[in-house]
Amino acid sequence: MKIQDIFIALLVPIILGFGFVIAKPAMEYFPPYLLMGMRFTIPALILVWWFPLPKGLYLDLFKVSFIGSTLQYGLTYTGLNIIDASSAVLLVQLEVPFGIVIAFFLLKEIPSAKNIFGLVIAFVGTYILTGAPNLQGKYIGVLLVLSGAFTWSLGAVMAKSLSKKIEAFALMTWLCVFSGPMLLLISLVFDGNPITYFLSANINSWLTVIFLGFFLQPIGYGAWYYVLRRYPVNKVMPVLLMLPVTGLITSIFLLGEDPPKQVFLGGLIIILGVALILFTKKNKKNE
């Protein structure tokens, strides 16, 4: 990667890791679907006027939006509302081994023995992490976050192909256009009148909404699609290994969470397994 692209890539885990954690207290006032609906709708309303309708890509945009955004964030943030933010950030790292399995079926990429070994290590780490005391009795939350990681991986593989047909910032914008209304509609059905939540929310919750809508989505995901479009997935994905670091630091200092040692041990093993996968040399047959 070029130096400037490395800095752009590093914006992704820094912004996403911070936003992932601060969203948890905001969900005391906004249900997950409503919060994510506002996150996508805000940049959509602002940016859609600068990008023309992507003709011929409507169905593809809808598929990526529903799988990689609407479904994924609904699962992930519903799970985040049940388990500790620091544990959720670590669990999300399984999106990488999930991505290897998805790429095998969709892109016909055959993982090496080293990749499979890394996948096993990552899942051992997950077992240790989910056995931590602060996750006991919260397995539904764990399952939701893991499901969110899987759907994100699927959406990322689909977005990689789509990013070759549409500019990165335009892709981010139109995915917001499709995802925002879907999430708001789901929230209206399951959560009821949003005005009730708007009136009861405190200033910190509204500041979180502003951060998610004006910074995390356009800048964080704008940067993500920028590097994803220009570099192979195996060159881009390693930056996401910074998510547990930024997530843990943020959750400890801002939320006052005190993760048990098992979380750190399980998280370290997950990161080791994921790193083993990501830093495996390319197989020329799959290039």
SEDREN-593878 format. One record per residue: residue in three letters; x, y, z of N, C-alpha, C, O in turn. Coordinates in steps of 0.02 Angstrom, whole numbers, plus 50000, padded with zeros to 5 digits. Each point is the difference from the previous one (the first is absolute). Layout:
BEGIN
alaXYZXYZXYZXYZ;...
//
This chain:
BEGIN
met500424994050000499585006050000500435006350000500555000050028;lys499205005249941500335006450004499905002850071499534998250034;ile500945006149987499985002850067499335003450014499704999050053;gln500065005049899499375003550011499424995250007499535001250038;asp500504993249925499464995050005500034996250066499494997850025;ile501115001450002500074996750065499665004250054499644997350042;phe500465009349955499685004450049499244999849991499635000150049;ile500144999749888499284999749988499714993550027499474999950030;ala500904994649959499784993550024499964999850076499554996950028;leu500935006350006500014999950073499435004050031499824999050058;leu499895005649902499415003650025499424995250015499595001450044;val500384993149918499444995450006499954997050070499485000850032;pro501044995749993499924997150068499975005250055499694998850051;ile500645006949939499985005250052499305002750008499745000550056;ile499945001449888499335002950003499484994850017499565001350041;leu500484992849928499504994850013500054997250070499494998850032;gly501125000349993500094997350067499725004750053499684997850048;phe500435008749943499745005050046499235000349996499665000050051;gly500085000149888499285000449991499644993850024499445000450026;phe500884993849966499714993750022499855000150074499484997650023;val500995005350015499935000050073499525005450025499594998750044;ile500465007449929499575005450026499274998949980499555003250028;ala500324992349925499314998649981499634996350056499395000550004;lys500984995950037499674996050053499605004350049499414998550010;pro500875006750021499595004150045499445003749964499485001450030;ala500625000249906499475003549962499394995549991499455002549992;met500664990850009499444995449992499564999550061499494996650000;glu500695006950054499555000550057499425004649983499474999850032;tyr500625004449916499485004849980499734998549930499425001349986;phe501014996049970499794998349932500074992549989500544997250011;pro498924999449967500064992949982500514999149944500115004749961;pro500214989550033500534998949950499795001849929500385003449964;tyr499034994450014499795001349931499895007449988500165002649946;leu499575000950104499895007249992500675003749998500105004549959;leu500364993650085500665003250002500374999049934500295004849973;met499714989150002500344998649936499645003249941500315002149952;gly499024998350053499625003349947500195007349994500075002649945;met500015000750112500215007149999500725000649975500175004749965;arg500244990550054500705000149978500064999849924500425003649972;phe499174992449995500034999549927499615005549966500205002449946;thr499254999750084499565005049968500335006949998499925003649951;ile500434998350101500315006650003500485001249942499925004949963;pro500584990750026500455001249942499644999149933500195003249951;ala499304992550046499634999049938499665006549979500035001949941;leu499635001450106499655006249984500475005649980499835004349959;ile500774995750069500485005349986500384998849934500115004749962;leu500104989150026500464998549946499674997749935500325000449947;val499064997350055499694997049942499955005049942499994997949942;trp499985008650073499935005149948500635000949958499985003049947;trp500584994450077500645000949965500174994149955500485000349962;phe499134994350042500174994149961499404997849958499454999250026;pro500644999949908499454998049957499764993050015500354996050030;leu499055002549948499724993350009500444994949964500135000749941;pro500104994250094500434994949969499584995149958499794994850025;lys500095006949913499574995949956500274992949993500604998949992;gly498944996450011500184993049991500274996650062500164994149998;leu499905009650057500294997250061499514999750058500194998550056;tyr499185003049930499505000550054499954993450039500015000150062;leu499924994449903499924993550033500624998250040499944997650057;asp500655003649914500624998550036500075004350062500214997550053;leu499625008849942500045004550057499524997950055500165000250059;phe499244997649920499514997750049500264993850037499944999550061;lys500344995849902500254993850030500555001550051499994997550056;val500505006649923500565001650045499745004050060500234998950057;ser499305005749931499725004050054499644995750051500105000850061;phe499484994749915499614995850045500444995250040499934999450060;ile500544997349905500424994950033500555003250042500084998450059;gly500305006249910500585002750034499865005850046500425001950040;ser498985001149956499845005850042499384998750042500054999550061;thr499375000149907499374999450038499994993950046499915000650060;leu500204993549911499984993850040500594999850048499914998250059;gln500685003549916500604999550042499975004550061500154997850056;tyr499685008549934500005004650056499434998650048500065001150061;gly499394996549913499464998150044500224994450047499865000350060;leu500484994749913500244994450040500555002250049499974998550059;thr500515005249914500585001950041499815004550058500204998850057;tyr499405006449929499855004850053499464997550047499955002350057;thr499644993049921499554996750047500404995750048499864999950060;gly500644996749914500454996150043500415004550046500114998250057;leu500105007549918500395004750040499605002650059500285001850051;asn499074998349941499565002350054499944994850056499735001450053;ile500534992549934499964994650048500674998650034500024998650060;ile500525001749901500664998450027500435006250006499825005349974;asp500764994150059500455005650008500295002249933500124995849956;ala499975010650037500255002849937500694997249983500144998549942;ser500305000850108500674997649987499994992849973500384998449955;ser499194997450073499944993149976499714999849930500214996049958;ala499295008350029499705000249933500505002049947500014997149946;val500425007850070500515002249952500464994249982500194999249942;leu500004996850109500444994449987499664994549960500304997049955;leu499075001650060499624994949964499935001849926500024995549957;val499915010950028499925002249932500604998249956499954999649939;gln500644999450093500604998349962499934993449963500394998549954;leu499124997450064499894993849964499735001149930499914995349962;glu499955011050021499805001549931500554998049951499854998649942;val500775001350080500554998249955499994992649982499994998449941;pro500014997050108499954992949980499344998549965499984995849955;phe499485007550065499374999149964500105002049926499744996749955;gly500625008850035500125002349932500374994949957499874999549940;ile500594996850091500384994949964499534994549976500054997649943;val499495000350100499524994849981499555002549944499864996449952;ile499905009850054499565002949949500365000749934499724998549947;ala500915003950055500395000749939500124993349966500054999649939;phe500004995050101500104993349973499394998049957500084997149946;phe499325004450079499404998049964499815004849944499774997949947;leu500335008650064499785004949951500545001849949499855001149941;leu500774999150081500545002149955500464994249981500495001049963;lys499364993050062500394994149985500735000650023500454997149970;glu499665006650084500665000750028500124994350050499624999150047;ile500914997149942500144994350043500495002150054500575001849985;pro499244998050078500455002050054500564994950010499904994049989;ser500685008450031500574995650013499914996650067499565001750039;ala500884993349975499984996750065500135005050057499734999350054;lys500695005749932500155005150049499385004250015499885001950057;asn499724999449892499385003750010499514996050043499685002850046;ile500264990749940499554995850038500224999650073499595000150046;phe501074999449964500274999850068499835006550037499814999950059;gly500265005749907499825006450030499265000350017499825002950051;leu499764994249906499284999950013499844996150063499595002250040;val500744992149969499904995950060500215003850063499655000050050;ile500935003349946500245003950057499505005550018499865001150059;ala499885002449891499535005450012499384997450036499735003350044;phe500034990849936499404997350031500144997550071499565000150043;val501054997549969500194998250069499985006250044499764999850057;gly500495005849916499975006350037499295002150015499865002650053;thr499704996349899499305001750010499694995850056499615002650040;tyr500574991149963499744995650052500225002450069499615000250047;ile501035001749958500265002650063499665006550019499825001050058;leu500095003449893499695006450013499284999350022499785003350048;thr499844992449919499294999350018499914996450066499455000050028;gly501094997049997499954996850065500165004750057499974998150058;ala500205008249925500165004950051499395001450044499444999849976;pro500685001750089499445001050047499495005249979499414999250011;asn500825006249957499535005349983499574998449939499585004049980;leu500534990049991499584997949944499554994150018499604997849959;gln500474999750102499584994550021499275002049997499795005250026;gly499814990549942499295001449994499825005149947499425002049994;lys501085000049966499895005049948500164997149931500215003649955;tyr499684989950037500194996749938499585002249940500224999549943;ile499185003050070499595002749945500365006149971500025000949939;gly500255003350105500375005949977500624998049961500165003149949;val500184991750074500604997549965499804997549930500345001649951;leu499124994650045499774997349937499815005649952500144999649940;leu499545005650085499805005749958500615003649972500015001749941;val500504999450100500605003549978500384995749949500255002649950;leu499794990850062500334995549953499634999949933500314999849947;ser499035000250056499605000249938500125006549963500035000149938;gly500035005350099500155006449970500685000049966500085002949946;ala500424993850085500664999549970499984996149935500335001849951;phe499274992950048499944995949939499685004049943500244999949944;thr499215003650071499665003849948500435005949976499975001849941;trp500425001150105500465005449978500514997349951500155003249950;ser500124990850064500504997049956499704998749931500315001249949;leu499074996350050499664998749937499905006649962500115000349940;gly499675004850095499905006549969500655003049974500005003249947;ala500554995750089500655002749979500234996749935500275003449956;val499644990150039500194996549938499585002549941500265000949945;met499105000250067499565002549947500175007349982499995001949942;ala500195002150109500165007049988500665000849962500095004849963;lys500364990450046500655000249965499885000049924500315003949964;ser499254991850013499844999749928499635006349978500125002749946;leu499424999650096499605005849983500425006449999499855004649962;ser500684995750079500415006050004500405001349936500265005549990;lys499784989549966500345000949936499555003749950500245002449948;lys499124998050067499525002949954499775007050022499675003549961;ile500494998550100499765006350027500525002950047500314996350038;glu499795010349960500515003350042499854998950074499424999450020;ala501115000350021499944997950070499505004250040499584997250034;phe500465009449962499575004250039499284999649975499525000450039;ala500404998749895499334999149972499714993450024499404999550014;leu501014995349990499784993550024499765000550072499474997550017;met500935005850025499805000950070499345003850005499564998250040;thr500375007049919499395004150002499384996049980499505000350035;trp500544996149910499414996449976499844993950043499424997950004;leu501084999250029499854994850048499625002950060499574996650028;cys500595009649990499635003450053499285001549978499534999350039;val500395002749897499345001649974499544993950004499415000650017;phe500864993549968499614993950002499904997450072499474997650017;ser501065003050024499984997150067499595004150050499634997250039;gly500455009549958499665004250049499254999050005499764998650054;pro499875001949890499274999050004499814993150025499514999250036;met500874995649944499844993250022500054999550076499574997150032;leu500975005649996500104999750072499485004050038499754997850052;leu500085008149921499495004150033499314996749998499625000550048;leu500234996249896499374996549995499964994250049499484998950032;ile501064997349974500024994550048499915002650071499654997150040;ser500685008649974499945003050067499295002250014499744999050055;leu499935003849894499315002350008499544994150017499545000750041;val500584993649926499584994150010500114996950069499524998350035;phe501125001049985500154996450061500085004550062499884997850056;asp500315008549934500135004450056499465005250012499985003150054;gly499594998049897499475004950008500195007049979500495000949964;asn499135004050059500095006949980500695002750022500155000150059;pro500275002049893500675002450017500005006650039500495001550034;ile498975002449961499975006450034500104999050076500305004250033;thr499444990349992500074998650072500744999650019500205002650052;tyr500194994149907500724999350014500365006649990500465001750037;phe499345002149912500325006449987499925004750060500485003550019;leu498934996650010499865004650055500344998050065500165004250042;ser499964989349967500294997650062500774999749999500314999450052;ala499995001149888500734999449994500365005950031499765005749996;asn500814993050035500415005350029500495002749948500044997549944;ile500335007650075500465003449954500564995449977500215000349942;asn500034995350103500544995449980499784995249946500384998249956;ser499004999650049499734995449949499955003449932500154997049949;trp499645009350052499955003749937500705001549971500085000249940;leu500415000850104500685001049976500264993649967500385000249952;thr499414994050075500194993749970499694999349931500334997849953;val499045004150040499664999849935500375004549950500114998049943;ile500095007850079500375004749957500664996949978500195000549941;phe500174996450106500644996949982499904994349950500374999549951;leu499134996250062499874994349955499815002349930500244997349951;gly499335007750045499735002249936500455004549961500034999749938;phe500345004750097500415005049966500744998049993500355002749958;phe499884992650084500704998249999500134992649987500354998249953;leu499354997550089500154992849993499804997449932500414996949965;gln498975004250014499774997149937500355003149939500294996349961;pro499695010350029500315002749940500764999549999500294998349948;ile500045003050108500734999950001500274993050009500444997849962;gly499304998650088500234993250013499884995349942500464996549978;tyr498925003449998499854995449945500195002849932500104996249953;gly499945010450042500275002949939500724997849990500214998349945;ala500175001850110500704997749999500044992549985500444997849964;trp499104998450065499994992749990499904998249927500384996049972;tyr499125007049997499864998449930500545002849953500124997349946;tyr500215008050076500555002949961500584995049994500244998749945;val499984998550112500564995349998499784993249974500394996549967;leu498985001650047499754993649975499984999849924500114994849969;arg499745011050002499975000549927500694999549967500074997449945;arg500445005150090500675000649971500474994350016500514999149966;tyr499344997050085500454994750022499634993550011499405000050013;pro500964994349982499694993550014499744999750072500265003450044;val499244992649966499714999450067500524997950051500005002550057;asn500464993049924500514997750048500515005450017500394999150046;lys499615006449917500435005750017499645005050045500315003750038;val499024996449956499605005050035499774997450068500015003750050;met499784990049953499714997350061500445000450062499745000950055;pro500934998549939500415000250061499915006350042500104999750061;val499715005949909499925006050040499444999250051500005003450052;leu499524992249935499454999050046500224996550064499624999750048;leu500994997549952500264997050061500105005350055500084998350059;met499915008049921500065005450049499355001250038499995003550051;leu499464993749924499355001150032499984997850074499755003750042;pro500524990449975499984998150071500405004850043499825001350058;val500735001349915500425004750039499615006450014499955002250057;thr499795000949890499635006250009499354998850040499805004250040;gly499894990149948499384998550037500124999050074499635002750041;leu500894993449976500154998950071500205006450036499775001450055;ile500665002549912500235006250031499415004750012499945003150053;thr499624997449896499435004550007499514997550053499765004050040;ser500104989549962499524997350048500255000550071499615001050047;ile501054998449962500285000450067499995007250026499805001250057;phe500405003549901500065007050022499345003849998499885004350043;leu499694994349908499385003749995499414996750036499595003450030;leu500384989949968499444996550030500164997250069499564997850036;gly501085002449983500204997450065499954992550006499954997450055;glu500064999149889499964992750001500664997050025500535002849989;asp499424991650045500584996550026499994992849976499804995550038;pro500415003349900499974993249972500434995250040500555001750019;pro499204992249994500404995050035500584997649958500035001349940;lys500434995250091500604997749965499834995349942500355000049949;gln499114996250058499814995449947499865003749934500144997449946;val499575008650060499855003949940500645001949964500044999549939;phe500465002750099500635001949969500364994049971500285000449945;leu499704993950090500314993949975499654997649937500334998649950;gly499015000950053499624997849941500095004849942500084997949942;gly499925008650073500095005049947500694999549968500065000849940;leu500464997950101500674999349973500054994049954500315000449947;ile499384994050073500024994049958499625001249934500224997749948;ile499215005850056499625001749939500445004149953500044998649940;ile500295006450088500415004449959500584996149968500175001149942;leu500134994350096500554996049974499764995649941500344999549949;gly499074997450060499734995949947499835004049938500154997949944;val499545007950066499825004349945500625002749964500035000349939;ala500485001650100500635002549971500344994649958500285001549947;leu499694992350077500304994549962499664999249933500334998549950;ile499025002650048499634999749937500175005849954500144999149941;leu499855006950087500085006049960500705000849971500085002549944;phe500424995350092500685001249978500314993949965500614999649992;thr498964995749988500224994449959500155002649930499615004049973;lys500934993849998500185002249933499494997749949499694994750008;lys500235009249940499524998449947500154993349968500584998249989;asn498904998349996500064994049959499925002149927499475002449980;lys501054996649981500005002549931499424997249960499785003149951;lys499984991150067499444997049963499365004050009499554999949958;asn500425003850098499405003750015500065007349984499535003850013;glu501024998449960500095007049984499605001949938500015005749979;
//
